[in-house]
Amino acid sequence: MLGISFHDPVRTVTAPAVATIPPTATLRAAATALAADRVGLLVVVDARGVRGVLSERDIVLAIADNFDLDEARVRDHASTELVGIDEAEPIIEAAGTMAAAELRHLAVMRGEEVVGVISVRDIVDVLVSQGDLAAKI
């Protein structure tokens, strides 16, 4: 992360792979995928394309509402509203969008295609690499 600035494009901090899951998968399968991929957001995809996103928060809410993780399906708990940012936008814009929408993840877009995910963790990593936070700890 050294040398990354908030003015650099989002693509500089976006992992090249997108973790996906089908809408028919169970929430247990989704939780397993989140843990295995060490991510906080899955892009829900079927043969027609992107159908939405499922976050770790969605799974926690399902647990709190007593859903059976082996019966509940991703399609019934995923958000169908995809909030994204173009890969060429500066990282600071991603931070602003996350704050305004009260989200911890954004889809990174290249046109209509999801090419990655940026998280609050990525934003914090940039902040720390700038020394702004490291000097205060």
C-alpha positions in Angstrom: 0.0 0.0 0.0 3.0 2.3 0.4 2.7 5.2 -2.1 -1.1 4.9 -2.6 -3.0 8.2 -2.2 -6.7 8.9 -1.8 -6.5 10.5 -5.2 -5.4 7.3 -6.9 -8.1 5.3 -8.8 -10.1 2.7 -6.9 -8.6 0.0 -9.2 -5.2 0.4 -7.4 -6.6 -1.1 -4.2 -9.1 -3.6 -5.6 -8.4 -7.3 -5.6 -8.5 -8.8 -9.1 -11.0 -11.5 -8.2 -14.7 -11.1 -7.2 -16.2 -13.6 -4.8 -19.5 -14.8 -6.2 -22.4 -17.0 -5.1 -25.6 -18.2 -6.9 -28.9 -16.9 -5.6 -30.0 -20.5 -4.9 -27.2 -21.2 -2.4 -28.0 -21.5 1.2 -26.9 -18.9 3.7 -24.6 -21.5 5.3 -22.9 -21.9 1.9 -22.6 -18.1 1.7 -21.1 -17.9 5.2 -18.7 -20.6 4.3 -17.7 -18.8 1.1 -17.2 -15.5 3.0 -14.9 -17.2 5.5 -13.0 -19.2 2.9 -12.4 -16.1 0.7 -11.8 -13.9 3.7 -14.2 -11.2 2.3 -17.2 -9.4 3.7 -19.3 -9.3 0.5 -20.4 -11.8 -2.2 -21.7 -10.8 -5.5 -24.8 -12.8 -6.3 -24.7 -14.1 -9.9 -26.8 -16.4 -12.0 -26.9 -17.2 -15.8 -28.5 -13.7 -16.4 -25.7 -11.9 -14.7 -25.4 -9.9 -11.4 -28.5 -10.2 -9.3 -27.3 -8.3 -6.2 -24.9 -8.6 -3.2 -24.9 -10.5 0.1 -22.9 -9.1 3.0 -21.8 -10.6 6.3 -24.3 -8.2 7.9 -27.1 -9.8 5.8 -26.2 -13.2 7.3 -26.0 -11.8 10.9 -29.5 -10.3 10.4 -30.9 -13.6 9.2 -29.4 -15.4 12.3 -30.9 -12.7 14.6 -34.3 -13.4 12.9 -33.9 -17.1 13.6 -33.6 -18.2 9.9 -32.2 -21.7 9.4 -28.9 -21.3 7.6 -29.3 -24.6 5.9 -32.8 -23.7 4.5 -32.6 -20.0 3.9 -31.5 -19.0 0.4 -29.2 -16.2 -0.7 -31.9 -14.7 -3.0 -34.2 -14.0 -0.1 -31.6 -12.1 1.9 -29.4 -10.4 -0.7 -29.7 -6.8 -1.6 -30.8 -6.3 -5.2 -29.5 -2.7 -5.2 -25.9 -2.8 -6.4 -24.1 0.3 -5.2 -20.9 0.7 -7.1 -18.1 3.0 -8.2 -16.2 3.2 -11.5 -12.7 1.7 -11.2 -11.2 5.0 -12.4 -12.8 7.1 -9.7 -10.5 8.2 -6.9 -10.4 6.3 -3.6 -11.7 9.3 -1.7 -14.9 9.2 -3.8 -15.4 5.6 -2.8 -15.0 6.6 0.9 -17.6 9.3 0.4 -20.0 7.0 -1.3 -19.6 4.4 1.5 -20.2 7.1 4.2 -23.2 8.6 2.4 -24.9 5.2 1.8 -23.8 3.7 5.2 -22.1 0.8 3.4 -18.8 -1.1 4.2 -18.4 -2.4 0.6 -18.8 -1.1 -2.9 -18.8 -2.9 -6.2 -16.0 -1.7 -8.4 -17.3 -1.3 -12.0 -15.9 -1.3 -15.5 -18.9 -0.1 -17.4 -21.6 -2.6 -16.5 -19.2 -5.3 -15.3 -18.3 -5.9 -11.6 -14.5 -6.2 -11.6 -13.9 -6.0 -7.9 -15.0 -4.9 -4.5 -13.6 -2.1 -2.3 -14.1 -2.2 1.4 -13.7 0.1 4.4 -10.6 -2.0 5.2 -9.1 -1.0 1.9 -9.8 2.7 2.8 -8.2 2.3 6.2 -5.2 0.7 4.7 -4.7 3.7 2.5 -5.1 6.0 5.5 -2.5 4.1 7.5 -0.1 4.0 4.6 -0.2 7.8 4.4 1.0 8.0 8.0 -2.1 10.1 9.0 -3.2 7.4 11.5 0.1 5.7 12.2 1.5 8.9 13.7 -1.3 9.1 16.2 -1.2 5.5 17.5 
